[in-house]
């Protein structure tokens, strides 16, 4: 496959946006980790879950930095040490964002259900799709390239569906934190800094996947080079 500078016009803008988003998340988390909260991230998430009748949802500590996530299969929040033990606006914001996913799961939030169903296809499409695209383009075998394009489209679908899931979880977290008195109304701005920065990473990832799909769609379906 011949080197194509047009590729960089498609992928570099979202790539640099992604780098900025990652820097923004780390810097916002570090800054808001210095702003004290009334309780730790684990305790805040526990209160938020219990008040919603979700006492059966567990909370566990896991290794890593910002490795926090909700596991819908085992009904458990897994929080990184800085979030689990941290008594800061950053910690309670991230922890309660993950609790927001448990809320979605309990209420049958449709985009979350679709996202969970799309995970296997997205994982497979990310690897197999790109491999078939390269093979099809290198050997000028369009049917293989089209299959690869369709598989990679599963990745884009996952990214697009993931946006409302993440935005909704952050909105729920910010509302519940204030409503339950975990933070004061004038402190919501601190939590928002961390969650808004995290949201930018999802936007960047989605944009990068879309632009990659558009480029290869142009190459395959437009019969470029």
TORPA-4810 file (N, C-alpha, C, O; in nm, 3 decimals):
<nodes>
NODE_1_0.086_-0.119_0.000_0.000_0.000_0.000_0.088_0.123_0.000_0.172_0.137_0.089_X
NODE_2_0.072_0.212_-0.096_0.154_0.330_-0.113_0.126_0.430_-0.001_0.012_0.448_0.041_X
NODE_3_0.233_0.494_0.045_0.219_0.597_0.148_0.126_0.706_0.097_0.140_0.752_-0.016_X
NODE_4_0.033_0.746_0.180_-0.067_0.846_0.139_-0.070_0.957_0.242_-0.118_0.936_0.353_X
NODE_5_-0.021_1.077_0.206_-0.023_1.189_0.302_-0.163_1.233_0.340_-0.182_1.296_0.445_X
NODE_6_-0.263_1.200_0.258_-0.401_1.237_0.290_-0.446_1.171_0.420_-0.529_1.223_0.493_X
NODE_7_-0.388_1.053_0.447_-0.422_0.981_0.569_-0.401_1.068_0.692_-0.482_1.069_0.785_X
NODE_8_-0.290_1.142_0.692_-0.257_1.224_0.808_-0.352_1.344_0.821_-0.375_1.393_0.931_X
NODE_9_-0.406_1.390_0.710_-0.504_1.498_0.717_-0.631_1.450_0.788_-0.701_1.529_0.851_X
NODE_10_-0.659_1.321_0.776_-0.777_1.265_0.840_-0.753_1.235_0.988_-0.837_1.266_1.073_X
NODE_11_-0.638_1.177_1.019_-0.619_1.123_1.155_-0.541_1.212_1.250_-0.555_1.198_1.371_X
NODE_12_-0.459_1.302_1.199_-0.377_1.383_1.290_-0.459_1.479_1.377_-0.430_1.489_1.497_X
NODE_13_-0.560_1.551_1.324_-0.636_1.640_1.411_-0.700_1.569_1.531_-0.684_1.617_1.644_X
NODE_14_-0.772_1.457_1.512_-0.826_1.389_1.630_-0.717_1.327_1.717_-0.736_1.312_1.838_X
NODE_15_-0.604_1.289_1.657_-0.494_1.234_1.736_-0.440_1.339_1.832_-0.419_1.310_1.950_X
NODE_16_-0.418_1.459_1.783_-0.367_1.566_1.870_-0.473_1.608_1.972_-0.440_1.644_2.085_X
NODE_17_-0.600_1.603_1.932_-0.707_1.630_2.028_-0.705_1.527_2.140_-0.727_1.560_2.256_X
NODE_18_-0.678_1.401_2.103_-0.670_1.295_2.203_-0.555_1.316_2.300_-0.569_1.294_2.420_X
NODE_19_-0.440_1.359_2.248_-0.326_1.388_2.335_-0.358_1.501_2.431_-0.325_1.495_2.550_X
NODE_20_-0.423_1.603_2.378_-0.462_1.715_2.465_-0.562_1.670_2.571_-0.552_1.709_2.687_X
NODE_21_-0.657_1.586_2.530_-0.759_1.537_2.623_-0.695_1.456_2.736_-0.733_1.470_2.852_X
NODE_22_-0.598_1.371_2.701_-0.530_1.291_2.804_-0.454_1.381_2.902_-0.455_1.358_3.023_X
NODE_23_-0.388_1.483_2.847_-0.317_1.578_2.934_-0.416_1.651_3.024_-0.390_1.674_3.142_X
NODE_24_-0.530_1.689_2.966_-0.632_1.763_3.041_-0.688_1.679_3.155_-0.709_1.730_3.265_X
NODE_25_-0.712_1.552_3.130_-0.764_1.463_3.235_-0.664_1.453_3.350_-0.701_1.468_3.466_X
NODE_26_-0.539_1.427_3.316_-0.437_1.410_3.419_-0.416_1.538_3.500_-0.405_1.533_3.623_X
NODE_27_-0.411_1.652_3.431_-0.388_1.778_3.501_-0.509_1.817_3.584_-0.494_1.869_3.695_X
NODE_28_-0.630_1.794_3.532_-0.752_1.827_3.608_-0.766_1.738_3.730_-0.803_1.785_3.838_X
NODE_29_-0.736_1.608_3.713_-0.744_1.516_3.826_-0.643_1.554_3.933_-0.673_1.551_4.052_X
NODE_30_-0.521_1.591_3.890_-0.418_1.629_3.986_-0.458_1.756_4.061_-0.440_1.765_4.182_X
NODE_31_-0.513_1.853_3.989_-0.552_1.979_4.053_-0.669_1.958_4.149_-0.668_2.010_4.261_X
NODE_32_-0.771_1.882_4.106_-0.888_1.862_4.190_-0.863_1.761_4.302_-0.942_1.751_4.396_X
NODE_33_-0.753_1.687_4.293_-0.715_1.598_4.403_-0.668_1.678_4.524_-0.659_1.625_4.634_X
NODE_34_-0.638_1.805_4.502_-0.593_1.891_4.611_-0.709_1.966_4.677_-0.691_2.034_4.777_X
NODE_35_-0.828_1.952_4.619_-0.948_2.016_4.675_-1.020_1.914_4.762_-1.072_1.815_4.708_X
NODE_36_-1.025_1.934_4.893_-1.080_1.831_4.984_-1.231_1.811_4.969_-1.304_1.903_4.934_X
NODE_37_-1.274_1.690_4.998_-1.417_1.656_4.999_-1.453_1.601_5.137_-1.366_1.579_5.221_X
NODE_38_-1.582_1.580_5.159_-1.630_1.535_5.290_-1.600_1.387_5.315_-1.595_1.343_5.430_X
NODE_39_-1.581_1.312_5.209_-1.560_1.167_5.224_-1.475_1.116_5.109_-1.447_1.188_5.013_X
NODE_40_-1.433_0.991_5.120_-1.351_0.930_5.015_-1.438_0.896_4.894_-1.560_0.897_4.900_X
NODE_41_-1.370_0.866_4.783_-1.443_0.827_4.664_-1.525_0.702_4.685_-1.640_0.694_4.640_X
NODE_42_-1.467_0.602_4.756_-1.540_0.478_4.782_-1.664_0.503_4.867_-1.770_0.447_4.840_X
NODE_43_-1.651_0.586_4.970_-1.764_0.615_5.057_-1.873_0.694_4.985_-1.992_0.673_5.007_X
NODE_44_-1.831_0.786_4.899_-1.928_0.864_4.823_-2.007_0.775_4.728_-2.130_0.787_4.718_X
NODE_45_-1.937_0.685_4.658_-2.005_0.594_4.567_-2.098_0.500_4.644_-2.208_0.469_4.597_X
NODE_46_-2.054_0.455_4.762_-2.135_0.366_4.844_-2.265_0.436_4.887_-2.373_0.377_4.882_X
NODE_47_-2.253_0.561_4.928_-2.372_0.636_4.969_-2.466_0.656_4.851_-2.587_0.640_4.864_X
NODE_48_-2.411_0.691_4.736_-2.492_0.713_4.617_-2.565_0.586_4.576_-2.683_0.591_4.540_X
NODE_49_-2.497_0.474_4.582_-2.559_0.346_4.545_-2.665_0.304_4.646_-2.775_0.264_4.608_X
NODE_50_-2.633_0.313_4.775_-2.727_0.270_4.879_-2.854_0.353_4.876_-2.964_0.299_4.893_X
NODE_51_-2.841_0.483_4.854_-2.959_0.570_4.850_-3.048_0.541_4.730_-3.165_0.579_4.727_X
NODE_52_-2.991_0.476_4.630_-3.069_0.439_4.512_-3.120_0.295_4.520_-3.178_0.244_4.424_X
NODE_53_-3.098_0.230_4.635_-3.142_0.092_4.651_-3.053_-0.007_4.581_-3.096_-0.117_4.546_X
NODE_54_-2.926_0.030_4.559_-2.833_-0.058_4.489_-2.725_-0.109_4.584_-2.606_-0.108_4.553_X
NODE_55_-2.769_-0.155_4.700_-2.675_-0.205_4.801_-2.605_-0.333_4.756_-2.501_-0.370_4.810_X
NODE_56_-2.664_-0.401_4.656_-2.604_-0.525_4.608_-2.486_-0.500_4.515_-2.411_-0.593_4.484_X
NODE_57_-2.468_-0.377_4.470_-2.354_-0.343_4.384_-2.230_-0.326_4.471_-2.229_-0.242_4.561_X
NODE_58_-2.127_-0.404_4.444_-2.006_-0.399_4.523_-1.911_-0.290_4.479_-1.925_-0.233_4.370_X
NODE_59_-1.814_-0.261_4.564_-1.708_-0.165_4.532_-1.575_-0.229_4.569_-1.554_-0.270_4.683_X
NODE_60_-1.485_-0.236_4.472_-1.355_-0.299_4.495_-1.243_-0.204_4.454_-1.261_-0.119_4.366_X
NODE_61_-1.129_-0.221_4.518_-1.010_-0.145_4.480_-0.930_-0.227_4.378_-0.910_-0.347_4.395_X
NODE_62_-0.884_-0.160_4.272_-0.801_-0.225_4.171_-0.675_-0.142_4.150_-0.672_-0.023_4.181_X
NODE_63_-0.572_-0.205_4.098_-0.447_-0.134_4.075_-0.456_-0.045_3.953_-0.548_-0.059_3.871_X
NODE_64_-0.361_0.045_3.941_-0.356_0.132_3.824_-0.397_0.275_3.858_-0.452_0.302_3.964_X
NODE_65_-0.370_0.365_3.764_-0.407_0.506_3.778_-0.522_0.537_3.684_-0.510_0.517_3.563_X
NODE_66_-0.632_0.584_3.739_-0.753_0.613_3.661_-0.798_0.489_3.582_-0.839_0.499_3.466_X
NODE_67_-0.789_0.375_3.648_-0.834_0.249_3.587_-0.978_0.217_3.629_-1.022_0.102_3.619_X
NODE_68_-1.049_0.317_3.677_-1.182_0.299_3.734_-1.284_0.258_3.627_-1.282_0.310_3.515_X
NODE_69_-1.372_0.164_3.663_-1.478_0.122_3.571_-1.586_0.046_3.647_-1.567_0.000_3.760_X
NODE_70_-1.701_0.035_3.581_-1.811_-0.045_3.636_-1.821_-0.173_3.556_-1.824_-0.170_3.433_X
NODE_71_-1.826_-0.286_3.625_-1.838_-0.417_3.561_-1.983_-0.461_3.568_-2.029_-0.503_3.675_X
NODE_72_-2.058_-0.452_3.457_-2.200_-0.487_3.460_-2.226_-0.637_3.477_-2.334_-0.677_3.521_X
NODE_73_-2.127_-0.719_3.444_-2.146_-0.864_3.458_-2.145_-0.906_3.604_-2.225_-0.991_3.645_X
NODE_74_-2.056_-0.847_3.682_-2.044_-0.883_3.823_-2.106_-0.781_3.917_-2.101_-0.797_4.039_X
NODE_75_-2.165_-0.676_3.860_-2.231_-0.572_3.940_-2.136_-0.516_4.046_-2.164_-0.521_4.166_X
NODE_76_-2.024_-0.464_3.999_-1.925_-0.412_4.093_-1.853_-0.290_4.033_-1.820_-0.288_3.914_X
NODE_77_-1.830_-0.190_4.118_-1.748_-0.076_4.081_-1.603_-0.110_4.116_-1.575_-0.154_4.228_X
NODE_78_-1.513_-0.090_4.024_-1.372_-0.113_4.051_-1.300_0.021_4.044_-1.293_0.084_3.938_X
NODE_79_-1.246_0.063_4.157_-1.186_0.196_4.170_-1.036_0.187_4.192_-0.989_0.102_4.268_X
NODE_80_-0.962_0.275_4.127_-0.817_0.283_4.145_-0.786_0.335_4.286_-0.872_0.397_4.348_X
NODE_81_-0.666_0.309_4.337_-0.632_0.350_4.474_-0.654_0.499_4.501_-0.706_0.535_4.607_X
NODE_82_-0.616_0.586_4.406_-0.632_0.730_4.426_-0.778_0.770_4.439_-0.811_0.866_4.509_X
NODE_83_-0.865_0.696_4.373_-1.008_0.726_4.378_-1.073_0.658_4.499_-1.154_0.718_4.570_X
NODE_84_-1.037_0.534_4.521_-1.095_0.457_4.631_-1.068_0.524_4.766_-1.159_0.541_4.847_X
NODE_85_-0.943_0.561_4.789_-0.904_0.617_4.918_-0.902_0.770_4.920_-0.901_0.831_5.027_X
NODE_86_-0.901_0.830_4.803_-0.887_0.976_4.796_-1.007_1.049_4.853_-1.122_1.015_4.823_X
NODE_87_-0.981_1.149_4.935_-1.087_1.231_4.994_-1.079_1.370_4.929_-1.042_1.469_4.991_X
NODE_88_-1.116_1.372_4.801_-1.103_1.493_4.722_-1.216_1.503_4.621_-1.290_1.406_4.600_X
NODE_89_-1.230_1.621_4.558_-1.333_1.640_4.457_-1.307_1.550_4.336_-1.401_1.501_4.274_X
NODE_90_-1.180_1.529_4.303_-1.148_1.441_4.192_-1.194_1.299_4.221_-1.255_1.234_4.136_X
NODE_91_-1.164_1.250_4.341_-1.198_1.113_4.377_-1.349_1.090_4.379_-1.397_0.991_4.323_X
NODE_92_-1.423_1.179_4.444_-1.569_1.158_4.453_-1.633_1.174_4.316_-1.732_1.107_4.286_X
NODE_93_-1.578_1.262_4.231_-1.634_1.279_4.097_-1.620_1.155_4.012_-1.716_1.111_3.949_X
NODE_94_-1.499_1.099_4.010_-1.474_0.979_3.930_-1.552_0.860_3.985_-1.614_0.785_3.909_X
NODE_95_-1.550_0.843_4.118_-1.619_0.729_4.179_-1.769_0.734_4.151_-1.830_0.632_4.120_X
NODE_96_-1.826_0.852_4.163_-1.971_0.862_4.143_-2.009_0.860_3.995_-2.123_0.828_3.961_X
NODE_97_-1.915_0.893_3.908_-1.937_0.872_3.764_-1.956_0.723_3.738_-2.046_0.682_3.664_X
NODE_98_-1.870_0.641_3.798_-1.882_0.496_3.781_-2.011_0.445_3.845_-2.075_0.353_3.793_X
NODE_99_-2.049_0.504_3.958_-2.177_0.468_4.020_-2.293_0.503_3.926_-2.396_0.437_3.926_X
NODE_100_-2.274_0.610_3.848_-2.376_0.647_3.750_-2.400_0.538_3.648_-2.513_0.520_3.601_X
NODE_101_-2.295_0.462_3.614_-2.313_0.349_3.523_-2.396_0.238_3.589_-2.474_0.170_3.522_X
NODE_102_-2.377_0.221_3.720_-2.458_0.122_3.791_-2.605_0.164_3.792_-2.694_0.080_3.780_X
NODE_103_-2.629_0.294_3.804_-2.766_0.346_3.794_-2.825_0.310_3.659_-2.937_0.260_3.650_X
NODE_104_-2.747_0.336_3.553_-2.794_0.306_3.417_-2.828_0.158_3.402_-2.930_0.122_3.343_X
NODE_105_-2.742_0.074_3.455_-2.761_-0.070_3.445_-2.889_-0.111_3.516_-2.967_-0.191_3.464_X
NODE_106_-2.911_-0.057_3.634_-3.028_-0.093_3.714_-3.158_-0.045_3.649_-3.262_-0.109_3.661_X
NODE_107_-3.151_0.068_3.581_-3.271_0.126_3.521_-3.292_0.081_3.376_-3.386_0.125_3.309_X
NODE_108_-3.203_-0.007_3.327_-3.218_-0.055_3.190_-3.195_0.052_3.086_-3.265_0.057_2.985_X
NODE_109_-3.097_0.137_3.110_-3.065_0.245_3.019_-3.025_0.186_2.883_-2.925_0.115_2.874_X
NODE_110_-3.101_0.215_2.781_-3.087_0.149_2.651_-2.949_0.166_2.588_-2.891_0.067_2.543_X
NODE_111_-2.893_0.288_2.583_-2.759_0.300_2.523_-2.653_0.215_2.592_-2.562_0.166_2.527_X
NODE_112_-2.664_0.198_2.725_-2.569_0.111_2.796_-2.585_-0.033_2.752_-2.486_-0.103_2.730_X
NODE_113_-2.709_-0.078_2.739_-2.734_-0.216_2.696_-2.679_-0.240_2.556_-2.620_-0.344_2.528_X
NODE_114_-2.699_-0.141_2.467_-2.647_-0.153_2.331_-2.495_-0.155_2.332_-2.432_-0.233_2.260_X
NODE_115_-2.435_-0.067_2.416_-2.290_-0.063_2.424_-2.233_-0.197_2.471_-2.134_-0.246_2.416_X
NODE_116_-2.295_-0.254_2.573_-2.246_-0.381_2.626_-2.255_-0.492_2.521_-2.167_-0.578_2.513_X
NODE_117_-2.361_-0.490_2.442_-2.376_-0.591_2.336_-2.274_-0.570_2.225_-2.232_-0.665_2.159_X
NODE_118_-2.233_-0.444_2.206_-2.142_-0.412_2.096_-1.996_-0.438_2.130_-1.911_-0.438_2.041_X
NODE_119_-1.965_-0.460_2.257_-1.825_-0.476_2.298_-1.752_-0.588_2.224_-1.644_-0.564_2.171_X
NODE_120_-1.807_-0.711_2.217_-1.734_-0.817_2.145_-1.709_-0.784_1.998_-1.600_-0.808_1.947_X
NODE_121_-1.810_-0.728_1.932_-1.794_-0.693_1.790_-1.691_-0.584_1.773_-1.613_-0.587_1.677_X
NODE_122_-1.689_-0.486_1.865_-1.592_-0.377_1.857_-1.451_-0.427_1.880_-1.358_-0.386_1.810_X
NODE_123_-1.433_-0.516_1.976_-1.300_-0.571_2.003_-1.249_-0.651_1.884_-1.133_-0.640_1.845_X
NODE_124_-1.338_-0.731_1.826_-1.299_-0.811_1.709_-1.273_-0.722_1.589_-1.175_-0.741_1.516_X
NODE_125_-1.359_-0.624_1.568_-1.346_-0.535_1.454_-1.222_-0.450_1.458_-1.165_-0.417_1.354_X
NODE_126_-1.179_-0.413_1.579_-1.061_-0.329_1.594_-0.936_-0.399_1.541_-0.852_-0.336_1.478_X
NODE_127_-0.923_-0.528_1.567_-0.806_-0.603_1.523_-0.824_-0.665_1.385_-0.745_-0.640_1.294_X
NODE_128_-0.928_-0.744_1.370_-0.949_-0.814_1.243_-0.984_-0.716_1.131_-0.942_-0.735_1.017_X
NODE_129_-1.060_-0.613_1.165_-1.100_-0.518_1.062_-0.982_-0.448_0.999_-0.972_-0.441_0.876_X
NODE_130_-0.891_-0.397_1.082_-0.774_-0.328_1.028_-0.683_-0.424_0.951_-0.625_-0.387_0.849_X
NODE_131_-0.669_-0.546_1.001_-0.585_-0.644_0.933_-0.639_-0.674_0.793_-0.562_-0.678_0.696_X
NODE_132_-0.769_-0.694_0.782_-0.829_-0.723_0.652_-0.823_-0.602_0.559_-0.807_-0.617_0.438_X
NODE_133_-0.837_-0.483_0.617_-0.825_-0.361_0.536_-0.687_-0.353_0.471_-0.674_-0.328_0.352_X
NODE_134_-0.584_-0.374_0.553_-0.448_-0.366_0.502_-0.423_-0.473_0.395_-0.366_-0.444_0.290_X
NODE_135_-0.467_-0.596_0.423_-0.447_-0.704_0.326_-0.520_-0.673_0.196_-0.464_-0.688_0.087_X
NODE_136_-0.644_-0.629_0.207_-0.722_-0.599_0.088_-0.663_-0.487_0.006_-0.665_-0.493_-0.117_X
NODE_137_-0.611_-0.383_0.072_-0.554_-0.270_-0.001_-0.417_-0.304_-0.060_-0.387_-0.264_-0.173_X
NODE_138_-0.335_-0.377_0.015_-0.202_-0.413_-0.033_-0.210_-0.500_-0.158_-0.135_-0.481_-0.254_X
NODE_139_-0.304_-0.597_-0.156_-0.316_-0.690_-0.268_-0.426_-0.650_-0.366_-0.461_-0.725_-0.458_X
NODE_140_-0.481_-0.530_-0.345_-0.587_-0.479_-0.434_-0.702_-0.577_-0.447_-0.755_-0.597_-0.557_X
NODE_141_-0.741_-0.636_-0.336_-0.852_-0.733_-0.335_-0.968_-0.668_-0.260_-0.976_-0.676_-0.137_X
NODE_142_-1.055_-0.605_-0.335_-1.158_-0.520_-0.277_-1.254_-0.593_-0.183_-1.288_-0.537_-0.079_X
NODE_143_-1.300_-0.717_-0.215_-1.393_-0.784_-0.123_-1.339_-0.798_0.019_-1.413_-0.778_0.116_X
NODE_144_-1.209_-0.832_0.032_-1.148_-0.845_0.165_-1.145_-0.709_0.234_-1.172_-0.698_0.354_X
NODE_145_-1.110_-0.605_0.158_-1.104_-0.470_0.214_-1.241_-0.424_0.261_-1.253_-0.359_0.365_X
NODE_146_-1.345_-0.457_0.186_-1.481_-0.417_0.224_-1.523_-0.486_0.353_-1.585_-0.425_0.440_X
NODE_147_-1.488_-0.614_0.366_-1.518_-0.686_0.490_-1.446_-0.620_0.608_-1.504_-0.603_0.715_X
NODE_148_-1.320_-0.584_0.586_-1.245_-0.516_0.691_-1.307_-0.384_0.728_-1.312_-0.346_0.845_X
NODE_149_-1.355_-0.313_0.627_-1.421_-0.183_0.650_-1.547_-0.201_0.734_-1.573_-0.122_0.825_X
NODE_150_-1.625_-0.303_0.702_-1.748_-0.328_0.778_-1.718_-0.367_0.923_-1.789_-0.327_1.015_X
NODE_151_-1.612_-0.445_0.942_-1.574_-0.484_1.077_-1.527_-0.363_1.157_-1.560_-0.349_1.275_X
NODE_152_-1.449_-0.276_1.094_-1.403_-0.157_1.165_-1.520_-0.063_1.194_-1.514_0.015_1.289_X
NODE_153_-1.625_-0.069_1.114_-1.743_0.013_1.139_-1.806_-0.023_1.274_-1.873_0.060_1.336_X
NODE_154_-1.785_-0.147_1.320_-1.835_-0.187_1.452_-1.766_-0.107_1.562_-1.827_-0.075_1.664_X
NODE_155_-1.639_-0.075_1.541_-1.565_0.007_1.638_-1.625_0.146_1.645_-1.644_0.202_1.753_X
NODE_156_-1.654_0.202_1.528_-1.713_0.336_1.522_-1.850_0.336_1.589_-1.883_0.427_1.664_X
NODE_157_-1.928_0.233_1.561_-2.061_0.223_1.622_-2.049_0.221_1.774_-2.124_0.289_1.844_X
NODE_158_-1.955_0.142_1.826_-1.934_0.135_1.971_-1.897_0.272_2.027_-1.950_0.314_2.130_X
NODE_159_-1.807_0.342_1.960_-1.762_0.472_2.008_-1.877_0.572_2.010_-1.890_0.650_2.105_X
NODE_160_-1.959_0.571_1.907_-2.071_0.664_1.899_-2.173_0.636_2.009_-2.222_0.728_2.075_X
NODE_161_-2.205_0.509_2.029_-2.302_0.472_2.134_-2.245_0.502_2.272_-2.320_0.533_2.365_X
NODE_162_-2.115_0.494_2.286_-2.051_0.515_2.415_-2.063_0.659_2.463_-2.063_0.684_2.583_X
NODE_163_-2.073_0.755_2.370_-2.078_0.896_2.409_-2.196_0.928_2.501_-2.174_0.982_2.609_X
NODE_164_-2.321_0.897_2.461_-2.432_0.929_2.552_-2.425_0.852_2.683_-2.473_0.901_2.786_X
NODE_165_-2.367_0.731_2.681_-2.352_0.653_2.804_-2.263_0.727_2.903_-2.297_0.740_3.021_X
NODE_166_-2.149_0.775_2.856_-2.055_0.844_2.943_-2.107_0.980_2.987_-2.093_1.017_3.103_X
NODE_167_-2.168_1.054_2.895_-2.222_1.186_2.931_-2.333_1.172_3.034_-2.340_1.251_3.129_X
NODE_168_-2.418_1.074_3.015_-2.530_1.053_3.108_-2.479_1.014_3.246_-2.534_1.059_3.347_X
NODE_169_-2.376_0.930_3.253_-2.321_0.888_3.382_-2.263_1.008_3.456_-2.278_1.019_3.578_X
NODE_170_-2.197_1.098_3.384_-2.142_1.217_3.447_-2.252_1.310_3.497_-2.242_1.367_3.605_X
NODE_171_-2.358_1.324_3.418_-2.471_1.409_3.459_-2.537_1.354_3.585_-2.569_1.429_3.677_X
NODE_172_-2.557_1.223_3.588_-2.616_1.160_3.707_-2.528_1.181_3.829_-2.577_1.212_3.937_X
NODE_173_-2.397_1.166_3.811_-2.304_1.182_3.922_-2.310_1.323_3.979_-2.318_1.340_4.101_X
NODE_174_-2.306_1.422_3.893_-2.308_1.561_3.940_-2.438_1.595_4.010_-2.438_1.667_4.110_X
NODE_175_-2.548_1.543_3.958_-2.678_1.570_4.021_-2.687_1.503_4.158_-2.731_1.564_4.255_X
NODE_176_-2.646_1.377_4.166_-2.659_1.302_4.291_-2.562_1.353_4.398_-2.596_1.353_4.516_X
NODE_177_-2.445_1.395_4.358_-2.348_1.446_4.454_-2.403_1.565_4.530_-2.386_1.577_4.651_X
NODE_178_-2.470_1.654_4.458_-2.529_1.772_4.522_-2.657_1.735_4.596_-2.678_1.778_4.709_X
NODE_179_-2.743_1.656_4.532_-2.873_1.620_4.592_-2.856_1.545_4.723_-2.936_1.562_4.815_X
NODE_180_-2.752_1.462_4.733_-2.732_1.382_4.853_-2.641_1.450_4.955_-2.611_1.392_5.059_X
NODE_181_-2.597_1.571_4.925_-2.515_1.645_5.019_-2.372_1.597_5.031_-2.303_1.630_5.128_X
NODE_182_-2.328_1.518_4.933_-2.190_1.472_4.934_-2.096_1.589_4.907_-1.986_1.598_4.963_X
NODE_183_-2.141_1.679_4.820_-2.072_1.805_4.798_-2.175_1.917_4.803_-2.295_1.893_4.786_X
NODE_184_-2.129_2.039_4.825_-2.219_2.155_4.823_-2.240_2.200_4.679_-2.162_2.167_4.589_X
NODE_185_-2.347_2.275_4.658_-2.378_2.320_4.523_-2.266_2.400_4.460_-2.241_2.387_4.340_X
NODE_186_-2.198_2.483_4.540_-2.090_2.564_4.484_-1.961_2.484_4.462_-1.864_2.536_4.408_X
NODE_187_-1.961_2.357_4.503_-1.845_2.271_4.481_-1.858_2.185_4.354_-1.764_2.118_4.313_X
NODE_188_-1.977_2.189_4.295_-2.002_2.107_4.176_-1.908_2.144_4.062_-1.876_2.061_3.977_X
NODE_189_-1.865_2.269_4.060_-1.775_2.315_3.954_-1.642_2.239_3.956_-1.581_2.218_3.851_X
NODE_190_-1.597_2.199_4.075_-1.471_2.126_4.085_-1.484_1.985_4.026_-1.396_1.938_3.954_X
NODE_191_-1.593_1.920_4.058_-1.619_1.787_4.002_-1.634_1.796_3.850_-1.588_1.710_3.776_X
NODE_192_-1.701_1.903_3.806_-1.725_1.921_3.663_-1.595_1.930_3.584_-1.587_1.884_3.471_X
NODE_193_-1.493_1.990_3.643_-1.365_2.004_3.573_-1.307_1.868_3.536_-1.257_1.849_3.425_X
NODE_194_-1.314_1.774_3.630_-1.260_1.641_3.604_-1.347_1.565_3.504_-1.296_1.505_3.410_X
NODE_195_-1.478_1.569_3.524_-1.568_1.492_3.439_-1.574_1.549_3.297_-1.585_1.473_3.201_X
NODE_196_-1.567_1.681_3.284_-1.566_1.740_3.150_-1.438_1.705_3.074_-1.440_1.683_2.953_X
NODE_197_-1.327_1.701_3.147_-1.201_1.663_3.084_-1.207_1.518_3.037_-1.160_1.486_2.928_X
NODE_198_-1.265_1.431_3.120_-1.280_1.291_3.080_-1.370_1.278_2.958_-1.344_1.196_2.870_X
NODE_199_-1.475_1.359_2.953_-1.566_1.355_2.838_-1.494_1.388_2.709_-1.526_1.333_2.603_X
NODE_200_-1.396_1.478_2.716_-1.321_1.516_2.597_-1.244_1.398_2.539_-1.227_1.389_2.418_X
NODE_201_-1.198_1.307_2.625_-1.126_1.190_2.576_-1.219_1.100_2.494_-1.178_1.042_2.394_X
NODE_202_-1.345_1.089_2.538_-1.441_1.006_2.463_-1.473_1.070_2.328_-1.486_1.001_2.228_X
NODE_203_-1.484_1.203_2.326_-1.510_1.274_2.201_-1.393_1.254_2.105_-1.414_1.228_1.986_X
NODE_204_-1.270_1.267_2.157_-1.152_1.251_2.073_-1.143_1.110_2.016_-1.112_1.092_1.898_X
NODE_205_-1.170_1.010_2.100_-1.165_0.871_2.054_-1.268_0.843_1.946_-1.240_0.773_1.849_X
NODE_206_-1.387_0.898_1.965_-1.493_0.880_1.866_-1.458_0.947_1.735_-1.477_0.890_1.627_X
NODE_207_-1.406_1.069_1.744_-1.369_1.143_1.623_-1.257_1.072_1.548_-1.257_1.067_1.425_X
NODE_208_-1.162_1.018_1.621_-1.052_0.947_1.558_-1.102_0.822_1.485_-1.058_0.794_1.373_X
NODE_209_-1.193_0.749_1.547_-1.248_0.629_1.483_-1.328_0.666_1.358_-1.319_0.598_1.256_X
NODE_210_-1.406_0.772_1.366_-1.488_0.814_1.252_-1.399_0.858_1.135_-1.424_0.820_1.020_X
NODE_211_-1.296_0.938_1.165_-1.210_0.986_1.058_-1.130_0.873_0.994_-1.104_0.874_0.874_X
NODE_212_-1.090_0.775_1.075_-1.020_0.658_1.020_-1.111_0.580_0.928_-1.070_0.538_0.819_X
NODE_213_-1.237_0.560_0.971_-1.333_0.489_0.886_-1.359_0.565_0.756_-1.367_0.504_0.649_X
NODE_214_-1.371_0.697_0.764_-1.395_0.777_0.643_-1.278_0.767_0.546_-1.297_0.755_0.425_X
NODE_215_-1.157_0.772_0.600_-1.040_0.762_0.512_-1.037_0.628_0.438_-1.023_0.623_0.316_X
NODE_216_-1.051_0.520_0.515_-1.044_0.389_0.450_-1.168_0.363_0.363_-1.160_0.290_0.265_X
NODE_217_-1.279_0.422_0.400_-1.395_0.413_0.313_-1.368_0.479_0.179_-1.408_0.428_0.074_X
NODE_218_-1.300_0.593_0.183_-1.260_0.662_0.060_-1.165_0.576_-0.023_-1.178_0.568_-0.145_X
NODE_219_-1.069_0.512_0.046_-0.972_0.429_-0.025_-1.037_0.306_-0.088_-1.008_0.271_-0.202_X
NODE_220_-1.125_0.242_-0.012_-1.184_0.116_-0.058_-1.299_0.139_-0.156_-1.299_0.086_-0.267_X
NODE_221_-1.395_0.218_-0.115_-1.514_0.237_-0.198_-1.493_0.337_-0.310_-1.559_0.332_-0.414_X
NODE_222_-1.399_0.429_-0.288_-1.369_0.528_-0.391_-1.264_0.479_-0.488_-1.232_0.545_-0.587_X
NODE_223_-1.209_0.359_-0.457_-1.109_0.299_-0.545_-0.989_0.391_-0.566_-0.939_0.409_-0.677_X
NODE_224_-0.946_0.448_-0.452_-0.833_0.540_-0.459_-0.703_0.461_-0.473_-0.685_0.357_-0.410_X
NODE_225_-0.614_0.513_-0.558_-0.481_0.454_-0.579_-0.489_0.303_-0.593_-0.386_0.237_-0.612_X
</nodes>
